[in-house]
Amino acid sequence: MPQPIVVVDYDPTWPEVFERLRALVWKAVQDFALGIEHVGSTSVPGLAAKPIIDMDVVVATEADVALAIERLAVLGYVHRGNLGIEGREAFQPPAHLPPHHLYVCLQHSLSLRNHLALRDYLRAHPEARQAYGALKKRLAQAHAYSIDAYIEGKSEMLLAMLAETGFASEQLDTIREQNRAR
């Protein structure tokens, strides 16, 4: 049986957890990575979220992606492939670390732009942050064991926010399809 989807109120310790995880990962990639971004709902102060930190390691080239896969394996991360999202590689973290999702993203990828735009939009728009948090809580209750239904239920609101940040319709279509293919 899958784990239930749980959305909780914002926890002010999430940035500290991110910083601890970032410091660990940064040691392995600092000689070639451009940075590590705290993304996802835990990166937005005041936003309800699943208590799982999302992190994007930003790299410049495909060669850097391959090097990141190699270096992260030494830390115990298991490469899971791109999971259907171009320009982003996913990793399963070691079990002894706090719950988190780790991705390696090419610096100009749609995935990274999507993550950063949503984070920055929600940080800057309190009314959207409140509405999105309330939606996530409702969806987690209604679809506690269906991550696909949970993601589908959030999609239109997320796409509307991305449209407000200037994403083109074809980019929004790509993101919509990636969310459905999950």
N, C-alpha and C positions, 0 to 999 in steps of 0.2 A: 504494500500500500504506500502511495506517495506521501511525503511529508505535507502537512497542511500549510497553506499560505497564511502567514501571520503578518499583519501590518500594525505597527505600534507608533505611538507619538514620538516626535523627535527626541533623540537622546544626545545631550550636549557632549557626551564622551566620544561620539563617532569621529570627530576630527582627530582626536588623540589616537584612537585605534588606527585610523588611516595613516597618521604620521609614523606610528611604530611599524606598520606593514611597509610603508613607503621606504623607510630607512633600511629595512632588511633587503628589499628588492633593489633599491638604488645601488647598494654595494656591488651587486652582481652586474649591473648594466650601465653604471655611471660613465664608463669610458666611451660609450657610443649612443646611448639614449638621449633624447632631447629633453625629457622630463617625465614625470609621473603625475597624472591628474586624478584628483578625487572627483568622481562623477557619480551619477545616479542620485537617488533620493536622499541618501545619507549625507550627501555633500551640500544639501540645501537647508540652512538653519530654519527650524520651525516646521519642516515638512514631515508628515507621517511617512513611514517607510517600512519595508521588510528590513530587519536588523542585520543586513548583509552589506558590507562595504564593497563598492565598485571602484576599481582602479584601472586606469589606462596608462600603460607604458607607451610613450610616443617615440617613434623611430622614423628615420628619414628614408630608408631604402629596404628593399626586399632582403638584401644581404644582412641588414641589421635585424630583420625579423628572424632569420635563421640563427643568427648569433644569440638573440634573446631566447629562443627555444632551447638552445644548448645550455646557456648560462642558468636559466630558470630551472632546468632539470636538476642541476647540481643542488639547488635549494629544496628539491622535492616536489616541484610543480610538474603536473602531467599535462602535456600538450594535447588538446582535444580537437584541433583543427579550427577552421573558420566558422563552423556551425552554420554555413549558408550565408555568411555576411562577409563580402569581399573587403579586404583591407584591414581585417581584424582577426587575430588569432586568440582563442580562448584557452584557459588553463584551469585545471582542477588544483586547488591549493593543498598543501600538506595538512593532514588532519589535526595537527597540534596547534595550528594557528587560528586566530579568530575567524569566524565565517566571512568570506569575501570572494568576489569574482575578480579575476585578473585577466586583462586583455592586453595584447600588444597590438598597437594601431599604427598604421602608416600616417605620417603627419598631415597628409592632404586627403585622407579617406573620408567618405561620407559618414561612416560609423563614428569616427572621432568628432567630426563637425556636429553630428546629431547629438552626441553626449554633451559636448561643451555648450552648444546652443540651448539645449533644454535646461541644463544646470544654471546657466547665466540668466535665462529668461525667468525661471522660477525664483531665483534669488532677487531679481529686480521687480517682480510683480506679486505682491502679497495676496491679492485677490485670487490670482491663478493658483498660487501655492495652496491656499486654503481649499479651493474647489477641487484641485487635484488630490490633495490628501484625503478629503472626504470621499471622493470617488474611489480611491484605492481601498479605503476601509470598507466601503459597501461591497466592492467586488471581492475582497478577501472573504467576507462573510458569505456572500452568495455563491462563490466558486472556490471554496476552501481547498478542494483537491484537484482543481483543473487550472494549471498554469496557463494553458492555451486560452481558456475563457477569460481568465484574469487579464492577460496581455491584450486580447482582442477588445475587451471592455474599456481599456485605457487608450487604445490606438487613436480614435478620432480626436480626443482632447489633445493628445500629444502632437498629432499632425497639425491641428489648428495652431498650436503654439509655435511649431516649427515654421508654418506658413507666415506667421507674424514676424519671425526673425529673418525672413527673406529666402527661405528654401524654395527652389523652383518646383513646379508641379511634377516634373519627371522624377526629381529627387524624392518628393513626397510619395510618389507611386512606388518607387523602389523600397523605401522604408516600410510602407504599408505591406508590400508583398513579403518582405523579410519577416515582419511581425507575424504574418499568417503562416509562413513556412516553418515557424519555430517548432 
